[in-house]
Amino acid sequence: MVILLDAIQFVETALVFSSFLFCTIMFVRTKNRLTLRTLMVLAPVGVLLFISFMYNLHNSDLNTGGVDLDWLSPLFALLVIALVMLSIFTTCHYIIKLFPMSAGRKKVALIIAAMLVSALLIITAVLVMYISKSDLTSAMTNALWAFYPLCSLALFVEAVALCFMYRNITESHDQRLARYFLISFLPQIVYSFIDFFLLKRVLFQITHLSYALFSVFVFVDLCTYFFRHYSRDLDISHARETLQDKYALSEREFEVIELLVQGLTNQNISDRLHISVNTVKSHVKRIYKKLGVTNRLQLVNLLGGNGSYPETANDESVHPKG
C-alpha cells in the first residue's frame, strides 16, 4: 500500500512540476496572459507537491536512520500552510474569472471565497490545538494532516456554485475549463473525508489528486491553445495601414513582419525579398524594438492573440476560440 501511494505521489509530482516548468519557460518567452493565469495555478501546486514529495523521501530516510530533520518541521509546516493557502486562492481566482457575472460581482465572489477559506483555516487551527494540546511536534503533524483537506472544501463549495452557473457560460473555452474544475473538485468532499478520517497518519493525501488533476487539465488546455495559436500562419495584410501608423513601420519592415508571422526563417525572408541575411536581421531588430517584443513568439502573440489590429480585436488570448 505504501509503495502504491509513493508511486502515485511521484507521478503527480512529476506531471505537475514539469507542467509548471514548461509554463514558466513559455511565459518568459511569450508574456502570454493565458500562460500567466495557468502559471498562477501551477506554481503553488507544483512547488507544494514537490516539497511534500521531497519531505516524504527525507522522512523515509529518517525512519531508516538517515539525517535528523526534526528542526525543520515547524518551518516546513509554515511553508506548506502558506503554499496551501496560495494554491486555494489562485485556483479560486482562476475559476471565479469564468463565472458569468459582472466584474463587481466577481470581486464579491472572490471576497466570499477568501472569507470561507479563512473561516476553515480558523476552524482547522482550533481543531489542531484541541487535538495536540501542548505538544508542538504533534501540532505540526496535525496541521499538515488537517489543513489541506479541510480548507480545500472551499473549492468544493465553489464547484457546487459553478454547477448552477454552468449553463450561463457562453464561451466554449470557459465551458471547457469549467468542466475541468467540476471534474476535479466536485469529489473533493469525499477526498477530504478520506484524508481527515482514514489517512490521518499518512503523508500522502487524496486531496492532492484534485489539484494535480486540475493542474494537468489547465496545462493541456494551454498546450492546445499554443498548438492552435502559434502554429498557424497569420495574414496581417489587411491591417497594413493600421499597423504602420501605430508602430511607425516602413514598407520594408511591414513586409518582413508579414513573413516573420508566416513562420519563415531569416534566410527564407532574405531569399524572398532579395536582401542579405544581415539586412533582415537589422530589420528584425528594429521591428522588435518598435513593437516592444524580444522574440518571434511574442510578436505572434502580439499580432495574433492580443488584438493589435481590427480583424482580431475579439480574439483575446485568454479566450481562444474552440
TIFI-550108 format. One record per residue (C-alpha): residue in three letters; x, y negated, z; residue number from 1. Coordinates in Angstrom, 3 decimals. Example, Ala and Ser with C-alpha at 12.3 -4.5 7.8 and 13.67 -1.06 7.14 Angstrom:
BEGIN
code->ALA	px->12.300	py->4.500	pz->7.800	pos->1
code->SER	px->13.670	py->1.060	pz->7.140	pos->2
This chain:
BEGIN
code->MET	px->0.000	py->0.000	pz->0.000	pos->1
code->VAL	px->2.795	py->-2.398	pz->0.927	pos->2
code->ILE	px->4.615	py->-1.642	pz->-2.335	pos->3
code->LEU	px->1.444	py->-2.356	pz->-4.318	pos->4
code->LEU	px->0.898	py->-5.714	pz->-2.567	pos->5
code->ASP	px->4.545	py->-6.643	pz->-3.126	pos->6
code->ALA	px->4.213	py->-5.788	pz->-6.819	pos->7
code->ILE	px->1.066	py->-7.920	pz->-7.176	pos->8
code->GLN	px->2.739	py->-10.812	pz->-5.381	pos->9
code->PHE	px->5.793	py->-10.552	pz->-7.628	pos->10
code->VAL	px->3.697	py->-10.552	pz->-10.832	pos->11
code->GLU	px->1.501	py->-13.501	pz->-9.842	pos->12
code->THR	px->4.508	py->-15.486	pz->-8.612	pos->13
code->ALA	px->6.434	py->-14.840	pz->-11.820	pos->14
code->LEU	px->3.468	py->-15.804	pz->-14.025	pos->15
code->VAL	px->2.550	py->-18.991	pz->-12.193	pos->16
code->PHE	px->6.090	py->-20.205	pz->-11.594	pos->17
code->SER	px->7.042	py->-19.553	pz->-15.231	pos->18
code->SER	px->3.959	py->-21.492	pz->-16.329	pos->19
code->PHE	px->4.967	py->-24.323	pz->-14.008	pos->20
code->LEU	px->8.464	py->-24.489	pz->-15.508	pos->21
code->PHE	px->7.089	py->-24.429	pz->-19.063	pos->22
code->CYS	px->4.623	py->-27.247	pz->-18.318	pos->23
code->THR	px->7.379	py->-29.293	pz->-16.702	pos->24
code->ILE	px->9.550	py->-28.990	pz->-19.815	pos->25
code->MET	px->6.634	py->-29.779	pz->-22.142	pos->26
code->PHE	px->5.606	py->-32.815	pz->-20.115	pos->27
code->VAL	px->9.158	py->-34.184	pz->-20.169	pos->28
code->ARG	px->9.232	py->-33.634	pz->-23.931	pos->29
code->THR	px->5.749	py->-34.878	pz->-24.852	pos->30
code->LYS	px->4.413	py->-37.061	pz->-21.999	pos->31
code->ASN	px->1.053	py->-35.499	pz->-22.888	pos->32
code->ARG	px->-1.822	py->-36.279	pz->-20.489	pos->33
code->LEU	px->-3.346	py->-32.799	pz->-20.618	pos->34
code->THR	px->0.085	py->-31.398	pz->-19.722	pos->35
code->LEU	px->0.270	py->-33.745	pz->-16.727	pos->36
code->ARG	px->-3.163	py->-32.648	pz->-15.484	pos->37
code->THR	px->-2.182	py->-28.993	pz->-15.839	pos->38
code->LEU	px->1.148	py->-29.612	pz->-14.153	pos->39
code->MET	px->-0.598	py->-31.222	pz->-11.167	pos->40
code->VAL	px->-2.389	py->-27.906	pz->-10.597	pos->41
code->LEU	px->0.509	py->-25.590	pz->-11.376	pos->42
code->ALA	px->3.198	py->-27.428	pz->-9.384	pos->43
code->PRO	px->1.932	py->-26.929	pz->-5.801	pos->44
code->VAL	px->0.525	py->-23.468	pz->-6.542	pos->45
code->GLY	px->3.713	py->-22.297	pz->-8.267	pos->46
code->VAL	px->6.014	py->-23.636	pz->-5.553	pos->47
code->LEU	px->3.741	py->-22.235	pz->-2.825	pos->48
code->LEU	px->3.711	py->-18.749	pz->-4.316	pos->49
code->PHE	px->7.455	py->-18.859	pz->-4.931	pos->50
code->ILE	px->8.222	py->-19.871	pz->-1.334	pos->51
code->SER	px->5.802	py->-17.281	pz->0.045	pos->52
code->PHE	px->7.393	py->-14.574	pz->-2.075	pos->53
code->MET	px->10.919	py->-15.523	pz->-1.008	pos->54
code->TYR	px->9.847	py->-15.696	pz->2.638	pos->55
code->ASN	px->8.352	py->-12.236	pz->2.301	pos->56
code->LEU	px->11.683	py->-10.946	pz->0.981	pos->57
code->HIS	px->13.585	py->-12.548	pz->3.869	pos->58
code->ASN	px->11.054	py->-11.160	pz->6.309	pos->59
code->SER	px->11.748	py->-7.698	pz->4.928	pos->60
code->ASP	px->15.491	py->-8.304	pz->5.397	pos->61
code->LEU	px->14.812	py->-9.368	pz->8.973	pos->62
code->ASN	px->12.909	py->-6.147	pz->9.671	pos->63
code->THR	px->15.866	py->-4.153	pz->8.359	pos->64
code->GLY	px->18.471	py->-6.032	pz->10.371	pos->65
code->GLY	px->19.098	py->-8.905	pz->7.976	pos->66
code->VAL	px->19.550	py->-12.627	pz->8.667	pos->67
code->ASP	px->17.551	py->-14.076	pz->11.580	pos->68
code->LEU	px->15.148	py->-16.712	pz->10.247	pos->69
code->ASP	px->13.106	py->-17.413	pz->13.391	pos->70
code->TRP	px->14.341	py->-21.012	pz->13.490	pos->71
code->LEU	px->12.868	py->-21.567	pz->10.034	pos->72
code->SER	px->9.314	py->-20.542	pz->10.953	pos->73
code->PRO	px->7.991	py->-23.940	pz->12.156	pos->74
code->LEU	px->9.450	py->-25.774	pz->9.136	pos->75
code->PHE	px->8.167	py->-23.091	pz->6.811	pos->76
code->ALA	px->4.676	py->-23.265	pz->8.310	pos->77
code->LEU	px->4.523	py->-27.054	pz->7.922	pos->78
code->LEU	px->5.755	py->-26.848	pz->4.332	pos->79
code->VAL	px->3.233	py->-24.152	pz->3.457	pos->80
code->ILE	px->0.368	py->-26.118	pz->5.023	pos->81
code->ALA	px->1.380	py->-29.227	pz->3.065	pos->82
code->LEU	px->1.531	py->-27.237	pz->-0.190	pos->83
code->VAL	px->-1.826	py->-25.591	pz->0.516	pos->84
code->MET	px->-3.427	py->-28.994	pz->1.085	pos->85
code->LEU	px->-1.864	py->-30.301	pz->-2.120	pos->86
code->SER	px->-2.954	py->-27.290	pz->-4.165	pos->87
code->ILE	px->-6.538	py->-27.607	pz->-2.916	pos->88
code->PHE	px->-6.733	py->-31.345	pz->-3.578	pos->89
code->THR	px->-5.161	py->-31.161	pz->-7.049	pos->90
code->THR	px->-7.489	py->-28.320	pz->-8.028	pos->91
code->CYS	px->-10.469	py->-30.279	pz->-6.693	pos->92
code->HIS	px->-9.372	py->-33.341	pz->-8.657	pos->93
code->TYR	px->-8.864	py->-31.301	pz->-11.834	pos->94
code->ILE	px->-12.375	py->-29.831	pz->-11.703	pos->95
code->ILE	px->-14.239	py->-32.911	pz->-10.487	pos->96
code->LYS	px->-12.952	py->-34.626	pz->-13.644	pos->97
code->LEU	px->-15.134	py->-32.146	pz->-15.560	pos->98
code->PHE	px->-18.315	py->-32.965	pz->-13.650	pos->99
code->PRO	px->-20.952	py->-34.538	pz->-15.968	pos->100
code->MET	px->-21.319	py->-37.731	pz->-13.936	pos->101
code->SER	px->-20.090	py->-41.319	pz->-13.846	pos->102
code->ALA	px->-16.585	py->-42.286	pz->-12.708	pos->103
code->GLY	px->-18.011	py->-43.761	pz->-9.498	pos->104
code->ARG	px->-19.832	py->-40.545	pz->-8.590	pos->105
code->LYS	px->-16.697	py->-38.532	pz->-9.363	pos->106
code->LYS	px->-14.796	py->-40.643	pz->-6.821	pos->107
code->VAL	px->-17.539	py->-39.971	pz->-4.265	pos->108
code->ALA	px->-17.352	py->-36.233	pz->-5.053	pos->109
code->LEU	px->-13.577	py->-36.283	pz->-4.530	pos->110
code->ILE	px->-14.017	py->-38.066	pz->-1.182	pos->111
code->ILE	px->-16.580	py->-35.455	pz->-0.119	pos->112
code->ALA	px->-14.188	py->-32.676	pz->-1.154	pos->113
code->ALA	px->-11.398	py->-34.317	pz->0.884	pos->114
code->MET	px->-13.695	py->-34.584	pz->3.914	pos->115
code->LEU	px->-14.696	py->-30.931	pz->3.564	pos->116
code->VAL	px->-11.086	py->-29.774	pz->3.354	pos->117
code->SER	px->-10.166	py->-31.977	pz->6.340	pos->118
code->ALA	px->-13.039	py->-30.505	pz->8.365	pos->119
code->LEU	px->-11.903	py->-26.986	pz->7.503	pos->120
code->LEU	px->-8.360	py->-27.955	pz->8.480	pos->121
code->ILE	px->-9.508	py->-29.173	pz->11.912	pos->122
code->ILE	px->-11.605	py->-26.047	pz->12.466	pos->123
code->THR	px->-8.651	py->-23.868	pz->11.489	pos->124
code->ALA	px->-6.286	py->-25.787	pz->13.800	pos->125
code->VAL	px->-8.674	py->-25.414	pz->16.755	pos->126
code->LEU	px->-9.131	py->-21.729	pz->15.977	pos->127
code->VAL	px->-5.366	py->-21.179	pz->15.761	pos->128
code->MET	px->-4.768	py->-22.940	pz->19.088	pos->129
code->TYR	px->-7.507	py->-20.886	pz->20.735	pos->130
code->ILE	px->-6.137	py->-17.601	pz->19.412	pos->131
code->SER	px->-2.462	py->-18.398	pz->20.033	pos->132
code->LYS	px->-2.793	py->-20.056	pz->23.471	pos->133
code->SER	px->0.701	py->-21.454	pz->24.241	pos->134
code->ASP	px->2.723	py->-19.073	pz->22.054	pos->135
code->LEU	px->4.407	py->-21.262	pz->19.379	pos->136
code->THR	px->5.587	py->-18.358	pz->17.259	pos->137
code->SER	px->2.126	py->-16.813	pz->17.313	pos->138
code->ALA	px->0.610	py->-20.193	pz->16.470	pos->139
code->MET	px->2.770	py->-20.499	pz->13.362	pos->140
code->THR	px->1.920	py->-16.974	pz->12.252	pos->141
code->ASN	px->-1.789	py->-17.500	pz->12.811	pos->142
code->ALA	px->-1.698	py->-20.840	pz->10.982	pos->143
code->LEU	px->-0.274	py->-19.186	pz->7.891	pos->144
code->TRP	px->-2.786	py->-16.368	pz->8.185	pos->145
code->ALA	px->-5.903	py->-18.502	pz->8.658	pos->146
code->PHE	px->-5.263	py->-21.821	pz->6.948	pos->147
code->TYR	px->-5.160	py->-20.863	pz->3.282	pos->148
code->PRO	px->-8.276	py->-18.626	pz->3.084	pos->149
code->LEU	px->-10.437	py->-20.854	pz->5.297	pos->150
code->CYS	px->-9.580	py->-24.188	pz->3.667	pos->151
code->SER	px->-9.949	py->-22.636	pz->0.235	pos->152
code->LEU	px->-13.651	py->-22.226	pz->0.976	pos->153
code->ALA	px->-13.893	py->-25.872	pz->-0.128	pos->154
code->LEU	px->-13.220	py->-24.687	pz->-3.674	pos->155
code->PHE	px->-15.957	py->-22.051	pz->-3.343	pos->156
code->VAL	px->-18.370	py->-24.847	pz->-2.391	pos->157
code->GLU	px->-17.157	py->-26.832	pz->-5.391	pos->158
code->ALA	px->-17.708	py->-23.802	pz->-7.636	pos->159
code->VAL	px->-21.295	py->-23.479	pz->-6.379	pos->160
code->ALA	px->-21.886	py->-27.170	pz->-7.121	pos->161
code->LEU	px->-20.392	py->-26.714	pz->-10.591	pos->162
code->CYS	px->-22.862	py->-23.889	pz->-11.282	pos->163
code->PHE	px->-25.737	py->-26.366	pz->-11.079	pos->164
code->MET	px->-23.955	py->-28.868	pz->-13.351	pos->165
code->TYR	px->-22.562	py->-26.466	pz->-15.932	pos->166
code->ARG	px->-25.427	py->-26.817	pz->-18.418	pos->167
code->ASN	px->-24.971	py->-30.593	pz->-18.500	pos->168
code->ILE	px->-21.326	py->-30.375	pz->-19.609	pos->169
code->THR	px->-21.284	py->-31.232	pz->-23.304	pos->170
code->GLU	px->-17.592	py->-30.959	pz->-24.278	pos->171
code->SER	px->-16.698	py->-27.404	pz->-25.350	pos->172
code->HIS	px->-13.238	py->-27.779	pz->-23.851	pos->173
code->ASP	px->-14.663	py->-28.879	pz->-20.499	pos->174
code->GLN	px->-17.135	py->-25.997	pz->-20.583	pos->175
code->ARG	px->-14.295	py->-23.570	pz->-21.084	pos->176
code->LEU	px->-12.332	py->-24.998	pz->-18.155	pos->177
code->ALA	px->-15.473	py->-24.915	pz->-16.003	pos->178
code->ARG	px->-15.926	py->-21.219	pz->-16.801	pos->179
code->TYR	px->-12.320	py->-20.557	pz->-15.833	pos->180
code->PHE	px->-12.880	py->-22.278	pz->-12.498	pos->181
code->LEU	px->-16.092	py->-20.354	pz->-11.777	pos->182
code->ILE	px->-14.451	py->-17.018	pz->-12.607	pos->183
code->SER	px->-11.518	py->-17.850	pz->-10.341	pos->184
code->PHE	px->-13.214	py->-19.388	pz->-7.300	pos->185
code->LEU	px->-16.780	py->-18.066	pz->-7.024	pos->186
code->PRO	px->-15.341	py->-14.849	pz->-5.476	pos->187
code->GLN	px->-13.340	py->-16.987	pz->-3.001	pos->188
code->ILE	px->-15.804	py->-16.427	pz->-0.158	pos->189
code->VAL	px->-15.142	py->-12.686	pz->-0.453	pos->190
code->TYR	px->-11.373	py->-13.226	pz->-0.644	pos->191
code->SER	px->-11.470	py->-15.446	pz->2.449	pos->192
code->PHE	px->-13.394	py->-12.793	pz->4.382	pos->193
code->ILE	px->-10.883	py->-10.106	pz->3.402	pos->194
code->ASP	px->-7.862	py->-12.285	pz->4.264	pos->195
code->PHE	px->-9.268	py->-13.500	pz->7.575	pos->196
code->PHE	px->-10.561	py->-10.216	pz->8.937	pos->197
code->LEU	px->-8.717	py->-7.405	pz->7.119	pos->198
code->LEU	px->-5.290	py->-8.793	pz->6.164	pos->199
code->LYS	px->-4.543	py->-10.646	pz->9.376	pos->200
code->ARG	px->-1.058	py->-9.202	pz->9.780	pos->201
code->VAL	px->-0.108	py->-9.093	pz->6.111	pos->202
code->LEU	px->1.886	py->-11.871	pz->4.429	pos->203
code->PHE	px->0.150	py->-11.231	pz->1.123	pos->204
code->GLN	px->-3.258	py->-12.916	pz->0.772	pos->205
code->ILE	px->-6.019	py->-12.167	pz->-1.718	pos->206
code->THR	px->-6.702	py->-15.923	pz->-1.803	pos->207
code->HIS	px->-3.508	py->-16.298	pz->-3.823	pos->208
code->LEU	px->-5.254	py->-14.478	pz->-6.657	pos->209
code->SER	px->-7.845	py->-17.245	pz->-7.085	pos->210
code->TYR	px->-5.173	py->-19.898	pz->-7.544	pos->211
code->ALA	px->-2.940	py->-17.657	pz->-9.635	pos->212
code->LEU	px->-5.813	py->-16.685	pz->-11.940	pos->213
code->PHE	px->-6.953	py->-20.278	pz->-12.405	pos->214
code->SER	px->-3.363	py->-21.421	pz->-12.974	pos->215
code->VAL	px->-2.899	py->-18.830	pz->-15.705	pos->216
code->PHE	px->-6.228	py->-19.863	pz->-17.259	pos->217
code->VAL	px->-5.293	py->-23.549	pz->-17.468	pos->218
code->PHE	px->-1.824	py->-22.630	pz->-18.726	pos->219
code->VAL	px->-3.302	py->-20.516	pz->-21.547	pos->220
code->ASP	px->-5.685	py->-23.381	pz->-22.327	pos->221
code->LEU	px->-2.724	py->-25.759	pz->-22.561	pos->222
code->CYS	px->-0.816	py->-23.386	pz->-24.843	pos->223
code->THR	px->-3.878	py->-23.079	pz->-27.096	pos->224
code->TYR	px->-4.064	py->-26.844	pz->-27.260	pos->225
code->PHE	px->-0.381	py->-27.146	pz->-28.202	pos->226
code->PHE	px->-0.613	py->-24.494	pz->-30.900	pos->227
code->ARG	px->-3.671	py->-26.208	pz->-32.381	pos->228
code->HIS	px->-2.477	py->-29.765	pz->-31.950	pos->229
code->TYR	px->1.258	py->-29.674	pz->-32.661	pos->230
code->SER	px->1.347	py->-27.048	pz->-35.396	pos->231
code->ARG	px->-0.964	py->-28.976	pz->-37.705	pos->232
code->ASP	px->0.218	py->-31.382	pz->-40.410	pos->233
code->LEU	px->-1.087	py->-34.868	pz->-39.688	pos->234
code->ASP	px->-2.343	py->-37.055	pz->-42.512	pos->235
code->ILE	px->-1.946	py->-40.688	pz->-41.493	pos->236
code->SER	px->-2.004	py->-42.201	pz->-44.980	pos->237
code->HIS	px->-5.441	py->-43.733	pz->-44.408	pos->238
code->ALA	px->-4.094	py->-45.656	pz->-41.397	pos->239
code->ARG	px->-1.129	py->-47.231	pz->-43.180	pos->240
code->GLU	px->-2.129	py->-50.873	pz->-42.646	pos->241
code->THR	px->-3.245	py->-50.324	pz->-39.049	pos->242
code->LEU	px->-0.016	py->-48.631	pz->-38.016	pos->243
code->GLN	px->2.218	py->-51.042	pz->-39.931	pos->244
code->ASP	px->0.547	py->-54.043	pz->-38.300	pos->245
code->LYS	px->0.517	py->-52.509	pz->-34.837	pos->246
code->TYR	px->4.139	py->-51.355	pz->-34.783	pos->247
code->ALA	px->5.708	py->-53.726	pz->-37.363	pos->248
code->LEU	px->6.717	py->-50.849	pz->-39.626	pos->249
code->SER	px->8.275	py->-51.327	pz->-43.026	pos->250
code->GLU	px->7.043	py->-49.409	pz->-46.071	pos->251
code->ARG	px->10.033	py->-47.081	pz->-45.902	pos->252
code->GLU	px->9.597	py->-46.456	pz->-42.167	pos->253
code->PHE	px->5.969	py->-45.534	pz->-42.703	pos->254
code->GLU	px->6.970	py->-43.107	pz->-45.451	pos->255
code->VAL	px->9.455	py->-41.492	pz->-43.056	pos->256
code->ILE	px->6.774	py->-41.239	pz->-40.336	pos->257
code->GLU	px->4.388	py->-39.542	pz->-42.768	pos->258
code->LEU	px->6.981	py->-36.874	pz->-43.483	pos->259
code->LEU	px->8.015	py->-36.510	pz->-39.829	pos->260
code->VAL	px->4.473	py->-35.724	pz->-38.651	pos->261
code->GLN	px->4.121	py->-33.239	pz->-41.512	pos->262
code->GLY	px->6.965	py->-31.231	pz->-39.983	pos->263
code->LEU	px->9.731	py->-31.986	pz->-42.470	pos->264
code->THR	px->13.330	py->-31.929	pz->-41.284	pos->265
code->ASN	px->15.727	py->-34.842	pz->-41.767	pos->266
code->GLN	px->17.266	py->-33.010	pz->-44.713	pos->267
code->ASN	px->13.836	py->-32.427	pz->-46.274	pos->268
code->ILE	px->12.999	py->-36.108	pz->-45.839	pos->269
code->SER	px->16.334	py->-37.047	pz->-47.389	pos->270
code->ASP	px->15.612	py->-34.902	pz->-50.443	pos->271
code->ARG	px->12.033	py->-36.150	pz->-50.763	pos->272
code->LEU	px->12.890	py->-39.856	pz->-50.548	pos->273
code->HIS	px->16.261	py->-39.575	pz->-52.335	pos->274
code->ILE	px->18.201	py->-41.192	pz->-49.495	pos->275
code->SER	px->21.083	py->-39.914	pz->-47.369	pos->276
code->VAL	px->20.538	py->-37.971	pz->-44.163	pos->277
code->ASN	px->22.308	py->-40.716	pz->-42.188	pos->278
code->THR	px->19.844	py->-43.252	pz->-43.578	pos->279
code->VAL	px->16.982	py->-41.008	pz->-42.500	pos->280
code->LYS	px->18.460	py->-40.787	pz->-39.010	pos->281
code->SER	px->18.716	py->-44.575	pz->-38.867	pos->282
code->HIS	px->15.075	py->-44.926	pz->-39.881	pos->283
code->VAL	px->14.012	py->-42.327	pz->-37.323	pos->284
code->LYS	px->15.929	py->-44.113	pz->-34.558	pos->285
code->ARG	px->14.226	py->-47.434	pz->-35.371	pos->286
code->ILE	px->10.822	py->-45.746	pz->-35.630	pos->287
code->TYR	px->11.176	py->-44.123	pz->-32.206	pos->288
code->LYS	px->12.196	py->-47.472	pz->-30.714	pos->289
code->LYS	px->9.237	py->-49.320	pz->-32.234	pos->290
code->LEU	px->6.693	py->-46.679	pz->-31.202	pos->291
code->GLY	px->8.202	py->-46.146	pz->-27.741	pos->292
code->VAL	px->8.872	py->-42.415	pz->-28.141	pos->293
code->THR	px->12.029	py->-40.338	pz->-27.868	pos->294
code->ASN	px->11.329	py->-37.242	pz->-29.959	pos->295
code->ARG	px->9.087	py->-35.813	pz->-32.648	pos->296
code->LEU	px->6.697	py->-34.118	pz->-30.215	pos->297
code->GLN	px->5.967	py->-37.445	pz->-28.562	pos->298
code->LEU	px->5.488	py->-39.008	pz->-31.996	pos->299
code->VAL	px->2.920	py->-36.360	pz->-32.982	pos->300
code->ASN	px->1.218	py->-36.707	pz->-29.613	pos->301
code->LEU	px->1.011	py->-40.489	pz->-30.011	pos->302
code->LEU	px->-0.357	py->-40.477	pz->-33.549	pos->303
code->GLY	px->-2.433	py->-37.312	pz->-33.486	pos->304
code->GLY	px->-3.524	py->-36.941	pz->-29.886	pos->305
code->ASN	px->-3.974	py->-40.325	pz->-28.285	pos->306
code->GLY	px->-5.982	py->-42.049	pz->-30.969	pos->307
code->SER	px->-3.500	py->-44.660	pz->-32.142	pos->308
code->TYR	px->-5.335	py->-45.129	pz->-35.429	pos->309
code->PRO	px->-9.086	py->-45.386	pz->-36.037	pos->310
code->GLU	px->-9.722	py->-41.961	pz->-37.542	pos->311
code->THR	px->-8.573	py->-40.202	pz->-34.356	pos->312
code->ALA	px->-9.961	py->-42.584	pz->-31.779	pos->313
code->ASN	px->-12.122	py->-39.869	pz->-30.249	pos->314
code->ASP	px->-9.508	py->-37.114	pz->-30.348	pos->315
code->GLU	px->-8.305	py->-37.577	pz->-26.789	pos->316
code->SER	px->-5.508	py->-35.271	pz->-25.731	pos->317
code->VAL	px->-7.443	py->-34.472	pz->-22.566	pos->318
code->HIS	px->-10.422	py->-33.354	pz->-24.658	pos->319
code->PRO	px->-9.134	py->-31.375	pz->-27.634	pos->320
code->LYS	px->-11.950	py->-30.134	pz->-29.781	pos->321
code->GLY	px->-12.590	py->-26.489	pz->-29.933	pos->322
